[in-house]
Amino acid sequence: MTQPRLATQTEYGRMYARSVEGDPEVPSITTVIGQYAQDLGGWHGYMAAKAALEDDRAMRASRSVGLKHAVIRDAAAAAERYRDQAAARGDRIHNYCENVALRVMGQDHETDEAREHLRQYGETAWADRFDEWWDLYRPEPLAAEVTVWNQTVGYAGTLDLVARIGGRVCIIDYKTKGTDRKNRVKPLDTKVIMQLVAGVKAEEALVDADAGTWGPWEFGNAPVLLGVALGETEVKPQQANPDLLKHNWFKFYALRKVWEYHRSVDLALTESALQPLMPVVPPPPRVRIPEQDAS
């Protein structure tokens, strides 16, 4: 299950409810982290230029206004298409990883079906590299795709894996990554530290989504937080530096406040039906009073 059952996409980002029938109450961990703005203008421009140059219609577009607009429109949406395709691929790979863990834990799983799904998209290399990593590190899974909640701060999220590796409990987050020109998996974004520390700081873990039953989060003292970059050619696990966890937690907490501020402003405008910007009329013309003749 790569799509958490209690998560819903809203106008304020992805939010979590306490039960399947409940209303969304708190933002997801990734939604909170998304408040940290990044300038992707350069990447969007590169993707658009690349798409336009690789479009077979580009040579004929100069002779047709309609075709030219079609090429421009498709090129402008290239970054969004790439993002959506990468997200769908990530869901498929995460689904395979989850089912491997479920199989090891002796629970119902669909590992073979998940691998076949990857084969249909030509993505079995990711599964092969993951299997190699699994055999090398020999994780003992304790929970897979576990949804957690922090009521004090007000957020929730779903963790990819909790496992014991080398006798130590680890909170693990998978990130599907592309491959660079040297055939190496691309590096993890350091924001994964915020995601991991928010997960370990949870207070409750979901027991039953339908009933809305939650229990204490028993892995709040996990000593190792791992980001695992999954690629076609290799898998690169990296541990979050323990000396930086406190700073990343403060940053996450501040971003949670930013999310709340944005939502409160939007709600206030909606409920009051007030216009954010109002028209201004020019001032009345000044009336000149003629000077009295002193004589």
KAKA-V814679 format. One record per pair of residues at least 6 apart in sequence whose C-alpha atoms are under 8 Angstrom apart, sorted by the first residue. I is the first residue (numbers start at 0). J is the second residue. If there is no record, write none. Layout:
i=I j=J
i=I j=J
This chain:
i=0 j=94
i=0 j=97
i=0 j=144
i=1 j=90
i=1 j=91
i=1 j=93
i=1 j=94
i=1 j=144
i=3 j=146
i=3 j=157
i=4 j=19
i=4 j=208
i=5 j=15
i=5 j=16
i=5 j=17
i=5 j=18
i=5 j=19
i=5 j=208
i=6 j=13
i=6 j=14
i=6 j=15
i=6 j=16
i=6 j=23
i=6 j=27
i=7 j=13
i=7 j=14
i=7 j=15
i=7 j=16
i=7 j=23
i=8 j=14
i=11 j=26
i=11 j=262
i=12 j=26
i=12 j=27
i=12 j=30
i=13 j=26
i=13 j=27
i=13 j=30
i=14 j=23
i=14 j=24
i=14 j=25
i=14 j=26
i=14 j=27
i=14 j=30
i=14 j=155
i=15 j=22
i=15 j=23
i=15 j=24
i=15 j=25
i=15 j=26
i=15 j=27
i=15 j=154
i=15 j=155
i=15 j=156
i=16 j=22
i=16 j=23
i=16 j=24
i=16 j=25
i=17 j=23
i=17 j=24
i=17 j=208
i=17 j=211
i=18 j=208
i=18 j=209
i=18 j=210
i=18 j=211
i=18 j=212
i=19 j=208
i=19 j=209
i=19 j=210
i=19 j=211
i=20 j=209
i=25 j=153
i=25 j=154
i=25 j=155
i=26 j=153
i=26 j=154
i=26 j=155
i=27 j=154
i=27 j=155
i=27 j=156
i=28 j=154
i=28 j=155
i=28 j=156
i=28 j=194
i=28 j=197
i=28 j=198
i=29 j=156
i=29 j=194
i=31 j=251
i=31 j=254
i=31 j=255
i=31 j=258
i=32 j=190
i=32 j=193
i=32 j=194
i=32 j=251
i=32 j=254
i=32 j=255
i=34 j=254
i=34 j=257
i=34 j=258
i=35 j=254
i=42 j=78
i=43 j=77
i=43 j=78
i=46 j=74
i=46 j=77
i=46 j=78
i=47 j=74
i=47 j=75
i=47 j=76
i=47 j=77
i=47 j=78
i=48 j=74
i=49 j=74
i=50 j=73
i=50 j=74
i=50 j=77
i=51 j=57
i=51 j=70
i=51 j=71
i=51 j=73
i=51 j=74
i=54 j=70
i=56 j=66
i=56 j=70
i=57 j=67
i=57 j=70
i=59 j=66
i=60 j=66
i=60 j=67
i=60 j=70
i=61 j=67
i=89 j=174
i=89 j=175
i=91 j=113
i=91 j=116
i=91 j=117
i=92 j=117
i=92 j=125
i=92 j=126
i=92 j=175
i=93 j=159
i=93 j=173
i=94 j=113
i=95 j=110
i=95 j=113
i=95 j=114
i=95 j=126
i=96 j=126
i=96 j=129
i=97 j=143
i=97 j=144
i=97 j=159
i=97 j=160
i=98 j=108
i=98 j=109
i=98 j=110
i=98 j=113
i=99 j=108
i=99 j=110
i=100 j=140
i=100 j=143
i=101 j=107
i=101 j=108
i=101 j=143
i=102 j=108
i=102 j=110
i=103 j=139
i=103 j=140
i=104 j=140
i=104 j=141
i=114 j=123
i=114 j=126
i=117 j=123
i=117 j=126
i=124 j=230
i=124 j=231
i=124 j=232
i=125 j=229
i=125 j=230
i=125 j=231
i=125 j=232
i=128 j=229
i=128 j=230
i=128 j=231
i=128 j=232
i=128 j=233
i=128 j=234
i=129 j=229
i=129 j=234
i=132 j=234
i=136 j=164
i=136 j=165
i=137 j=164
i=138 j=162
i=138 j=163
i=138 j=164
i=138 j=165
i=139 j=162
i=139 j=163
i=139 j=164
i=140 j=160
i=140 j=161
i=140 j=162
i=140 j=163
i=141 j=160
i=141 j=161
i=141 j=162
i=141 j=163
i=142 j=160
i=142 j=161
i=142 j=162
i=143 j=158
i=143 j=159
i=143 j=160
i=143 j=161
i=144 j=157
i=144 j=158
i=144 j=159
i=144 j=160
i=145 j=157
i=145 j=158
i=145 j=159
i=145 j=160
i=145 j=204
i=145 j=205
i=146 j=155
i=146 j=156
i=146 j=157
i=146 j=158
i=146 j=204
i=146 j=205
i=147 j=155
i=147 j=156
i=147 j=157
i=147 j=158
i=147 j=198
i=147 j=201
i=147 j=202
i=147 j=203
i=147 j=204
i=147 j=205
i=147 j=216
i=148 j=154
i=148 j=155
i=148 j=156
i=148 j=201
i=148 j=202
i=148 j=203
i=148 j=204
i=148 j=205
i=149 j=155
i=149 j=200
i=149 j=201
i=149 j=202
i=149 j=203
i=150 j=202
i=152 j=252
i=152 j=255
i=155 j=201
i=156 j=198
i=157 j=198
i=158 j=170
i=158 j=171
i=158 j=172
i=158 j=198
i=159 j=171
i=159 j=172
i=159 j=173
i=160 j=170
i=160 j=171
i=160 j=172
i=161 j=168
i=161 j=169
i=161 j=170
i=161 j=171
i=162 j=168
i=162 j=169
i=162 j=170
i=162 j=171
i=163 j=169
i=167 j=221
i=167 j=222
i=167 j=223
i=168 j=218
i=168 j=221
i=168 j=222
i=168 j=223
i=169 j=221
i=169 j=222
i=169 j=223
i=169 j=224
i=169 j=225
i=170 j=195
i=170 j=198
i=170 j=199
i=170 j=221
i=170 j=223
i=170 j=224
i=170 j=225
i=171 j=195
i=171 j=224
i=171 j=225
i=171 j=226
i=171 j=227
i=172 j=191
i=172 j=195
i=172 j=225
i=172 j=226
i=172 j=227
i=173 j=226
i=173 j=227
i=173 j=228
i=173 j=229
i=174 j=187
i=174 j=226
i=174 j=227
i=174 j=228
i=174 j=229
i=175 j=228
i=175 j=229
i=175 j=230
i=176 j=184
i=176 j=185
i=176 j=186
i=176 j=187
i=176 j=228
i=176 j=229
i=176 j=230
i=177 j=184
i=177 j=185
i=177 j=230
i=177 j=231
i=178 j=184
i=178 j=185
i=178 j=230
i=178 j=231
i=178 j=232
i=179 j=185
i=182 j=232
i=183 j=232
i=183 j=233
i=184 j=228
i=184 j=229
i=184 j=230
i=184 j=231
i=184 j=232
i=184 j=233
i=184 j=234
i=184 j=235
i=185 j=228
i=185 j=230
i=186 j=228
i=187 j=226
i=187 j=227
i=187 j=228
i=191 j=226
i=192 j=224
i=192 j=226
i=192 j=239
i=192 j=244
i=192 j=247
i=193 j=244
i=193 j=247
i=193 j=248
i=193 j=250
i=193 j=251
i=195 j=224
i=195 j=225
i=195 j=226
i=196 j=224
i=196 j=244
i=196 j=247
i=196 j=248
i=197 j=248
i=197 j=251
i=199 j=218
i=199 j=219
i=199 j=220
i=199 j=221
i=200 j=219
i=201 j=216
i=201 j=219
i=202 j=215
i=202 j=216
i=202 j=219
i=203 j=213
i=203 j=214
i=203 j=215
i=203 j=216
i=204 j=213
i=204 j=214
i=204 j=215
i=204 j=216
i=205 j=211
i=205 j=212
i=205 j=213
i=205 j=214
i=206 j=212
i=206 j=213
i=206 j=214
i=207 j=213
i=223 j=238
i=223 j=239
i=224 j=238
i=224 j=239
i=225 j=236
i=225 j=237
i=225 j=238
i=225 j=239
i=226 j=236
i=226 j=237
i=226 j=238
i=226 j=239
i=227 j=234
i=227 j=235
i=227 j=236
i=227 j=237
i=228 j=234
i=228 j=235
i=228 j=236
i=229 j=235
i=268 j=274
i=268 j=275
